[in-house]
Amino acid sequence: MALGHAGRGVLLDRDGTIIVDSGYVGSVNDVVFLDGAIEAIARLNAAGIPVAVVTNQAGVARGYYELEDVELVHKHMAAEMARGGAHVDAWFSCPYHPDGTVAPFARASADRKPGPGMAIAAAGALELDLARSWVVGDSACDVGLARAVGASPLLVGGSAAVEPGITSVASLADAVELILAELAAGPVDGAALAAAASSRVSAPSPVSAAPPAAATAFPAHAYGDAGWFAGDYADELARALATVEEGRFEAAARILDAAYTRGAAVFSIGNGGSASIANHFQCDHVKGVRIGTDLLTRVQSLSTNVEILSAIANDIGYDSVFEYQLQSQARPGDVVVAVSSSGRSPNIVRALEWCAANGVETIALTGFTGGPSRELATVSIHVDSLNYGVIEDSHQACMHLLAQYVRQSHMEAAAVESAVF
């Protein structure tokens, strides 16, 4: 936070404010910066004013592009800004729309402007006092967002004000000129700073009651210090884990516990980094859950045997490496745990489809949009993140917590209290 400005910041719309709004910008090839926009953001940076982008991305809900495409656009924009000496401190996007056609995103959301969700998330991430901040955008929903959180709206594009009292300017550069002029005319004194700090300490935090912020690109800019990166990475990991619906853990745990209790087989599958999680799943769910319990679990990773994997891949095709093994080994009533960051890997999808047709329950650990795996699985544990490392770290944590929960469920309370997990 820029202490000299007592938590004041600027929330910027994206399309029509920073870049040309050509209609659902979902590709880096469609990114065209508006004249003076990068320089305007650089002026805010130089003045120590935190800058966040808050953008509705209904193109995801409508199936025009995916969350990964939004991330790529933001990475591209961040790189272009960096060349001009500018940066955005935090990126927030809302992929939801009640009229969407893509099931996971076809719903209303408090994050969608003029809803306050993204502004509240930005306030939490950047320690902003929204009542002393600005929302700059080109549409009525940006003005509505400002009204919803008590910020000052600035409408860019030179259009007439949508309601009395709204300042309309020609461009982002003009908006920044007004913001800097206001700051120069009214510096915050020490008493105001103390009052602002006191209110932040004593008042209940609205962020704590808000739903987790929608996923944004991380990292959104280059870092020059590993410690700074580590802190932000840890924050992003915590945010991502908080997006998992707690009820999904309970549903997945019940499936695993029932399978272990009745002696059914549990298979884990995954590619690349997800393969290592699938292998680790076998370790912790065979050895770990037995300690202090009467469970004798049958868990096997189908990602671990290179001879079988390479033989199937060479003779039949890599898309069949898991399905083919399941056809030989799985029986109705067994369980498959599929780990896939994208949820779109063909061999994972084929395995889940086979399970659905053959009486095998499935648990999918996914990220990004979740892909087909999110919809095919009996239970989907979805991590709302756009960073592979964060998703895989979250999946590793999910794997551990499921093992530890099932284990402690089969122990006496006193034994749990004295055990090492």
N, C-alpha and C positions, 0 to 999 in steps of 0.2 A: 504493500500500500504506500502511496505517496503521502507521507505524514503532513507535508506542507499544504496539502489540499484536503485534509480531514476526511479521507475516505471518498472523495469525489472521483467519479470515473465516467467513461463514455461507453455506451452500448450502441454498437453500429449494426444496422441492417447490412446485408451483403449485396443482393442483386438489386440494382437500381440506385445503390448508395456508394458502394466501392467499385463494383464491376457492372458492366452493361447487363441489363435484364433482357435477355433475348428469349426468355421463356424456358424454364426448367433447365438451368445450367448444370449438367451432370457430367461434363467432360472437360478436361483441361484445354481441349482445342476450342472450346466455346468461351473461355475466360478472356475478357477484354476489359482492362482497367479503365475507369472513367478518368478523364483528364484531371490531374491534380490530386487524385485520391491518395496515392502513395505518399506524396509530399505532405498532405494534410495529416495523415496518420503519423508520419515522422515528426511533425510539429507537436502533436500530443505526446509522443514518446519523449521528446526533448524537454517538454514541460513537466515530465514526471506524472502524467495522467494515465492511469490504467485504462487499457482499451480492450473491450471484449466484442466479439462478433456474435450476434444472436440471429439466426436465420431459419425461417420455415423452409423445409425441404420436402414438400408433399410429393415431389417426383418419385421419392422412394415408395411411398404408400401407393402411388398410382402405377408403379412398375416401370417407370421410364428409365430408372437407373437404380443402383444399389448403394447401401451405406458405404461400401468400399470406394465407390466413385466419388461420394461426397468428401471422404477423407483425402482422396487423391487431388481433388480440386483445391482443398484447403492447403495441402502440402505445397502444391504448385503456387498458390497465391502467397503463401508465407515465403517461399523462395524468391519470388519476384519482388515482394516487399523488402526483403533483406538486401537485395541489390540496390534498392533505393533508400537504404538506411532506416527502414521502418519495420515495425513488428506488431503483432496482435498478441496480447498477453493471455487470452483464453478464447477458445472457439466453442460455440454451442449451436447445435442444430436440432431441429425437431422433424423427424421423418414421418410423423403420424398425421392422418387426415381421416375424418369420419366417413368420407366417401371414397376411400382408397379401395384398390382391388387386390392388394397384397395382404393376406390375412393378418400377419403379425402387426401390421402398421395401420390397418383399417379401423381406426377407433379415434375417439376424442382424446385430447391430452391437454393437461394444464400447461405443458411446455409450448404448445402451439400459440404463437402470438395471435391475438392480444392477451392470451393467458400469461400469468406472471412467472411460470416455471423457470424459463431460461434466465430471466433477470435475477431471480432469487438464487439460482445456482451460481451465476456470475458474482453476485454479492458475496456468497460464501467463499468462492475461490479467490477473489481479489480483495476481500475485506472492504467492500464498498458500502457507503451510506447511500442507498438508492434515492432517498428524498433530496439528496444534494448532488445527484448525478444527472446525466443527460441521456436521452434515447434519440438517436439520429437515424431517420429512415425516410422512405419515399412513399409510404402508403398509410392508410387509415389504421391498419393493424399495429403499425409502429407507434402511432399516436396513442392507440388504445393500450399498448403495453406500458407506455410512460404513465398514463393515467392510472393503470392498475397498480403500479408500484410507487406512485408519487414522485416520479422523476420529471424532469423538464423535457418536453418534446421539441425537436427541431425537424421540420418537414423539408426534405430536399427535393429538387427537381423544378422549382419555380412555380409549382401549382398553387392555386389559391388555398388558403387555410381551410381545413375540413370543418372547423368550428371556431368560434371566437376565441381569441387568446393564443392561438397556435402560430408560432413564428415559421414562416415559409422562406427558404433561401434557395438559391440557384444550384448549389453544389455542396459536396462535403467540405471542400476548402472554405466556402463561406460560413458553413456551420462551425468549423473549427475556429475561424476568425472570431466569431461571436463568443464562443466558449472561452477562448483565451482572453478576450477583452473583459469578459465578466470576472474571470479569475483575477486579472490585473486590477480591476476596479474595487474588488472586495476581498482582500487577503484575510485569511482566517487567523484570529489572534490566539494567544495561548489559552485564554479562558474558554474559547469555543472548542479548541482542541481537547481540553480536559473534559468539557461537557460531553463532547462526542464520544470520547473514550469511555467515560462513565456510563453513558447510555448503552454502549455496546456490551459492557460488562454486566450491567444490572438487568437489561431488558431481555426477555426470552428471545432466543434466536429463531427467526422464521425458517432458517435453512434446516434446522434440526427436524422440523415437522414436515418439510417438503419431501416429495418423492425424489429418488436419486436422479441426478441430471442425466439428460440424454447423452449418449456417447458422442465425443468429438475427436478429431484427429489428435493423437499424441505420439511423438512430440510435434507441436505445431510450429516450433521454431528451433534454430540451432542453439546449443548450450556451450558455454565456454568453461563451465565448472562442473565436475562430476558430482560433487556434493549437492549442488542445486538440482541437477538432473535427478539424482537419487531421491531427493525429497519430493519432487513433482511426480516421479514414477510411483513412489509409495502412495501418494495421494490418489493417483489414477487407479492403482490396484485396489485401494479401499473403495473408491467410487464404483468400480466395475463389479466387485463382489457384492456390493450393496444392491445392485440391480437384480440379483437372482431372487425370485419369489421364494420366500421361506417355505411355503407349502410344497414346493417341488422337492425340497430336501426330504421332507416327511414322506412324500409319496415314493421317492426313490429308495429311502431307507426301508420302507415297508416291503417293497418288492425284494430287496436283497435279503432282508431278515427272514422273510418267508421262504425264499429259495434255499438259504443256508439251513434253516430249520428242517425243511423236508428233504434235504440232501440233493436238491437239483444242482445241475451244473451252471456255472456262470462263466461266460466268455467275455474277454475284453479285446477291443480292436482299435487301431489307430494308425496313422501314417506319420512319418517324420517325428517331430517333437511330440506329437500325440501318441505315437507308438511307445515312446519312453514312459508316458503316463499310463498307457495300457499295461505295460510290463510292470510298472511300479504298483499298479492296482492289484495285480496278481500277488506281489510280495506282501503288501499290507493286508490284503483280504484273505490270504492263506495263513500267514504267520501271525500278523498283528492281532486279528480278531480272536485267535485261539487263547491268548494269554489271559488266564483268569476266568475263562468261560468253558462251556461244554460243547462249543461249536467245532465241527470238523468240516471245514468248507472245501468245496471243489471249484476252484477258480483257475482258469487257464487263459493266458494271453495268446491270441492267434497272430500276434505281430512279432513273435520272438524267434520263430524257427526259420532261419534264412533258407534252409534247404527246401522246405515245403513252399515258402513264399516264392522263391526263384523258380521252382519247378512249375508251379501253377502259372506264374506270370509269363514264363517262357513258352509254355505249351498251349495255354488257353488265353491268357491276357491278364494284365494287372487288375483290371476291373473286377476279376473273379476271385482274387486271392482270399477274401474272407468268406464270401458266399459258398465257395467250393468246400472249404473246411467245415463250415457249419452244416452243409448237407450230409457230411459223413458223421459228425460228432454231436450235433445238437438234437434234442428231442423236445416235443411239446411239454411245456412247463419249465423249460430252462430259461435262462436270462442272458441277454447280450448287453454289454455296456460299450457304447460307441463314443469315441473321443474324436472330435473333429472341429477345429477352429472355425472353418468356413461352413461346415455342414453340407458341403456340396461335393466332396470327394466321391467319384463314381463307385468305388469299391465299398465305401461306407453306405451309400444310398442303396446299392443292390443288396447288401447284407440286411439292412433294415427292412427292405421290401420283402425279402425272403422270410424273415422272422414274422412279419405281419401275416403272411400267408400260411405259416406253419406252426402257429400256436406258441411262439417264443416271445416273451415280454422283452421290452427294450428300454434302456435308459440312454439318452443322448446328452453329451456335454458339448455345447456349441458356443460360438461367438459370432461376431459380425452380424449378418442378418439371420443366421441360423440355417439358411438354406433348406432343402427338402428334409434333412435329418430332423430338424426342429418339429416338423409336422408329422413325420412318420413314426417317431418314437412314442412308446407308451407314456413315458415321462421325459420331458425335456428340461434339463437344467441349463438355462441360457444365460450367458454372460454378455451384457450389453457393452461391448468394447470394440474398437477398431484397430487394436494393437496386438499383434500375434503374441509377443512376450507376455503382455498383461493377461491375455486370454488363457495362455498355457499355464501361467502361474496360478490363475484362478481355478483352472481345472484341476491342477495338482492339489490345491487346498480342498476342493470339493471331494476329491478322491479320499484324502486323509480324513476329512470330517465324517464322511459316510462310514469309513472303517471304524473310527473311534466311537461314533454314535452307536453302531450296531454292537460293538464290543461292550460298551458300558451298559447297554440294555440287558445284557445277559449276566450282569454282575450284581452282587449285593451292594447296597448303598455304602456300607462301611468299606467294602473292598475298593469301590471307585475312589473314595476319598483318600485311600492310602496308596493307590496304584500310580505308576508312572505311565503316562500315555505318550 
